[in-house]
Amino acid sequence: MRDLLLKGLIRLLGLLPFPWVGRLGDVIGWLLYRLNGREVHNARVNLALCFPDRQEKEREWLVRQNLIETGRSLAQMVRIWTGRPRDWGDIVDENGFLAFARELIGRGQGLIFTMPHLGNWEILLHGADVARVPHVIVVRPLDNPKLEK
């Protein structure tokens, strides 16, 4: 049942306009925070380790914001993966990154960058597709094999 609900949510996110998906992701993140599960516990522990000098109230605000941003990123990633194709270059290339990447590749040089799985780096890859910047992606399979399809 849980997998069916998750697949239904994934399909819904693929149909909605991108700005709506971001807002829905905010709600998902807020709900994750309110459920006070494993993700909230992990964020509290990590923030306490990183910012021991900050007040607990300030760290709790960061926990809440972290979960909201995570919910937004997850929802937007699903929208990118499953939604209608579009030109993501207008979102990605605010600072000329794609033109710089094309220039390096045109000179016979490559470009290697490593990013944490935190945030919406998937948009960058779609922007690279649009800009015809060759790239390779290395990922591991999802923990839930039912979602790999």
Solvent accessible surface area in square Angstrom, and as a share of the most:
residue,aa,sasa,rsa
1,M,169,0.75
2,R,175,0.64
3,D,28,0.15
4,L,127,0.63
5,L,117,0.58
6,L,61,0.31
7,K,65,0.27
8,G,36,0.34
9,L,62,0.31
10,I,41,0.21
11,R,164,0.60
12,L,83,0.41
13,L,4,0.02
14,G,5,0.05
15,L,128,0.63
16,L,34,0.17
17,P,57,0.36
18,F,27,0.11
19,P,79,0.49
20,W,149,0.52
21,V,0,0.00
22,G,6,0.06
23,R,156,0.57
24,L,54,0.27
25,G,0,0.00
26,D,35,0.18
27,V,77,0.44
28,I,42,0.21
29,G,0,0.00
30,W,101,0.35
31,L,87,0.43
32,L,50,0.25
33,Y,33,0.12
34,R,153,0.56
35,L,135,0.67
36,N,89,0.46
37,G,32,0.31
38,R,172,0.63
39,E,74,0.33
40,V,1,0.00
41,H,111,0.49
42,N,66,0.34
43,A,12,0.10
44,R,88,0.32
45,V,63,0.36
46,N,82,0.42
47,L,29,0.14
48,A,39,0.30
49,L,134,0.67
50,C,90,0.54
51,F,65,0.27
52,P,99,0.62
53,D,126,0.65
54,R,88,0.32
55,Q,138,0.61
56,E,129,0.58
57,K,173,0.73
58,E,76,0.34
59,R,45,0.16
60,E,47,0.21
61,W,146,0.51
62,L,42,0.21
63,V,1,0.01
64,R,83,0.30
65,Q,51,0.23
66,N,62,0.32
67,L,4,0.02
68,I,20,0.10
69,E,81,0.37
70,T,43,0.25
71,G,0,0.00
72,R,74,0.27
73,S,19,0.12
74,L,83,0.41
75,A,2,0.02
76,Q,27,0.12
77,M,9,0.04
78,V,20,0.12
79,R,11,0.04
80,I,10,0.05
81,W,136,0.48
82,T,67,0.39
83,G,16,0.15
84,R,153,0.56
85,P,132,0.83
86,R,89,0.33
87,D,78,0.40
88,W,4,0.01
89,G,12,0.12
90,D,100,0.52
91,I,61,0.31
92,V,25,0.14
93,D,48,0.25
94,E,153,0.69
95,N,127,0.65
96,G,32,0.31
97,F,55,0.23
98,L,5,0.02
99,A,49,0.38
100,F,101,0.42
101,A,1,0.00
102,R,109,0.40
103,E,93,0.42
104,L,21,0.11
105,I,57,0.29
106,G,69,0.66
107,R,142,0.52
108,G,71,0.68
109,Q,94,0.42
110,G,60,0.58
111,L,60,0.30
112,I,167,0.85
113,F,87,0.36
114,T,127,0.74
115,M,74,0.33
116,P,97,0.61
117,H,126,0.56
118,L,130,0.65
119,G,29,0.28
120,N,36,0.19
121,W,44,0.15
122,E,8,0.04
123,I,15,0.08
124,L,29,0.15
125,L,23,0.11
126,H,58,0.26
127,G,0,0.00
128,A,8,0.06
129,D,80,0.42
130,V,73,0.42
131,A,16,0.12
132,R,210,0.77
133,V,13,0.07
134,P,97,0.61
135,H,67,0.30
136,V,135,0.78
137,I,87,0.44
138,V,136,0.78
139,V,108,0.62
140,R,167,0.61
141,P,96,0.60
142,L,87,0.43
143,D,119,0.62
144,N,35,0.18
145,P,100,0.63
146,K,114,0.48
147,L,47,0.23
148,E,89,0.40
149,K,206,0.87
